[in-house]
Amino acid sequence: MSLRFMAIRTDAVRALQSGGLDSNGQQPERKVSDGSDVPCRHCLKQVPAGRPYLVLGHRPFDSVQPYAELGPVFLCADACESGDCVDVLPPFLASAQYIVRGYGADERIVYGTGAVTPTDEITSYCGKLLQREDVAFAHIRSASNNCFHVRVEAAPDQ
């Protein structure tokens, strides 16, 4: 099974970069990167040192319901290209481990799927989760802060 690592949608990112409000209804904060630990959830790369970035509340779900976690994410303040990847981990996943969790088509956590996963095992664990009929997608989240990093789905057959 091929995996697709999915960035936040470009249309949503462009709206935020153009002054739109975040999932909390607030204006994103604007900061300048020091070059480390500022992973953009759109290009899926670290924001380079000296470049502006946005800090904002993001809910990576279409529905608002009890399992639709909302938390802080970073985005390049300037337009960047989507970093969607197939079968390759996004370059900004540089920590030793992450939380990987499966969700059903109803966007609710599938209990028993969440696991702190070593980075070099993410691809195999996501593949295992996505073979289950009750798992529609997975999230990769920070193991220390639970921040959303990227959505994972089975890639369409080529």
C-alpha positions as CSV (number, residue, x, y, z in Angstrom):
1,M,0.0,0.0,0.0
2,S,1.3,3.4,-0.9
3,L,0.8,6.2,1.6
4,R,0.1,9.9,1.0
5,F,1.3,12.4,3.6
6,M,-1.0,15.4,3.2
7,A,-0.3,19.0,4.0
8,I,-3.0,21.5,5.1
9,R,-4.9,22.4,2.0
10,T,-3.5,25.2,-0.1
11,D,-6.7,27.2,-0.2
12,A,-7.0,27.2,3.6
13,V,-3.3,28.2,3.9
14,R,-3.6,31.0,1.3
15,A,-6.6,32.4,3.2
16,L,-4.6,32.5,6.5
17,Q,-1.5,34.0,4.7
18,S,-3.8,36.7,3.4
19,G,-5.1,37.7,6.8
20,G,-7.9,35.2,7.4
21,L,-8.9,34.0,10.9
22,D,-7.8,30.7,12.4
23,S,-10.0,27.9,13.8
24,N,-10.3,30.0,17.0
25,G,-11.6,33.0,15.1
26,Q,-8.4,34.8,15.8
27,Q,-5.8,36.6,13.7
28,P,-2.6,34.3,13.4
29,E,0.4,35.6,15.2
30,R,3.4,36.6,13.1
31,K,6.9,35.6,14.2
32,V,10.4,35.2,12.6
33,S,12.0,31.8,12.5
34,D,15.3,31.1,14.2
35,G,15.7,28.1,11.8
36,S,14.9,25.3,14.1
37,D,11.7,23.6,15.3
38,V,9.3,25.7,13.1
39,P,7.7,23.0,10.9
40,C,5.4,24.5,8.3
41,R,2.3,22.3,7.9
42,H,1.9,23.3,4.3
43,C,5.3,22.9,2.6
44,L,6.2,20.3,5.2
45,K,9.7,21.8,5.7
46,Q,11.3,23.8,8.5
47,V,10.7,27.6,8.1
48,P,14.2,28.9,7.3
49,A,16.0,31.2,9.7
50,G,15.0,34.9,9.3
51,R,11.8,34.0,7.4
52,P,8.4,35.0,8.8
53,Y,5.9,32.4,9.9
54,L,2.4,32.3,11.4
55,V,1.3,30.7,14.6
56,L,-2.4,29.8,14.7
57,G,-5.0,27.5,16.0
58,H,-5.9,24.7,13.6
59,R,-8.6,22.0,13.6
60,P,-7.6,19.4,11.0
61,F,-11.1,18.1,10.6
62,D,-14.1,19.1,8.6
63,S,-16.6,18.5,11.4
64,V,-16.7,20.2,14.8
65,Q,-17.3,17.4,17.4
66,P,-15.7,16.2,20.6
67,Y,-12.8,14.3,18.9
68,A,-11.9,17.2,16.6
69,E,-8.8,18.4,18.4
70,L,-7.7,22.0,17.9
71,G,-4.2,23.1,18.6
72,P,-1.3,25.3,17.5
73,V,0.5,24.9,14.2
74,F,3.0,26.9,12.2
75,L,2.8,28.0,8.6
76,C,5.2,30.0,6.4
77,A,3.9,33.6,6.3
78,D,4.7,33.8,2.6
79,A,3.2,31.6,-0.1
80,C,4.9,28.2,-0.2
81,E,4.2,25.1,-2.3
82,S,2.3,22.1,-0.9
83,G,4.6,19.4,0.4
84,D,2.3,16.5,-0.1
85,C,4.4,13.3,-0.4
86,V,3.8,9.7,-1.5
87,D,5.7,7.0,0.3
88,V,8.3,9.4,1.7
89,L,8.1,10.9,5.1
90,P,7.9,14.7,5.0
91,P,11.3,16.3,5.6
92,F,10.2,18.2,8.7
93,L,9.6,15.0,10.7
94,A,12.9,15.1,12.5
95,S,12.1,14.1,16.0
96,A,12.9,10.7,17.3
97,Q,9.2,9.7,17.7
98,Y,5.6,10.9,17.1
99,I,2.1,10.0,18.1
100,V,0.3,8.2,15.2
101,R,-3.4,7.8,15.6
102,G,-6.1,6.4,13.4
103,Y,-9.5,8.0,12.7
104,G,-12.7,6.6,11.2
105,A,-14.6,8.1,8.3
106,D,-16.7,10.0,10.9
107,E,-13.4,11.8,11.9
108,R,-13.5,10.2,15.4
109,I,-10.5,8.5,17.0
110,V,-10.5,4.7,16.5
111,Y,-9.7,3.6,20.0
112,G,-6.6,1.4,20.4
113,T,-4.8,2.9,17.3
114,G,-2.9,5.7,19.1
115,A,0.8,4.9,19.6
116,V,4.0,6.8,20.3
117,T,5.9,5.6,17.2
118,P,9.6,5.9,16.4
119,T,10.0,8.0,13.3
120,D,11.6,5.2,11.3
121,E,8.5,3.0,12.0
122,I,5.9,5.6,11.0
123,T,5.4,4.4,7.5
124,S,4.9,0.8,8.5
125,Y,2.6,1.6,11.3
126,C,0.5,3.9,9.2
127,G,0.3,1.2,6.5
128,K,-0.9,-1.3,9.1
129,L,-3.6,1.2,10.4
130,L,-4.9,2.0,6.9
131,Q,-5.4,-1.7,6.1
132,R,-8.1,-1.7,8.8
133,E,-11.7,-1.2,7.5
134,D,-12.5,1.1,10.5
135,V,-9.5,3.5,9.8
136,A,-10.0,6.1,7.1
137,F,-6.9,8.2,7.8
138,A,-4.2,8.7,10.4
139,H,-2.6,11.8,12.0
140,I,1.0,12.2,12.9
141,R,1.3,14.4,15.9
142,S,4.0,15.6,18.2
143,A,4.8,13.0,20.9
144,S,5.6,15.8,23.4
145,N,2.9,18.4,22.7
146,N,0.3,16.5,20.6
147,C,0.4,19.2,17.9
148,F,-1.0,18.1,14.5
149,H,1.8,17.6,11.9
150,V,0.3,15.8,8.9
151,R,-2.6,13.6,7.7
152,V,-1.9,10.2,6.2
153,E,-4.2,8.4,3.8
154,A,-3.8,5.4,1.5
155,A,-2.6,6.8,-1.8
156,P,-4.9,6.2,-4.8
157,D,-3.8,3.4,-7.1
158,Q,-1.6,4.8,-9.8
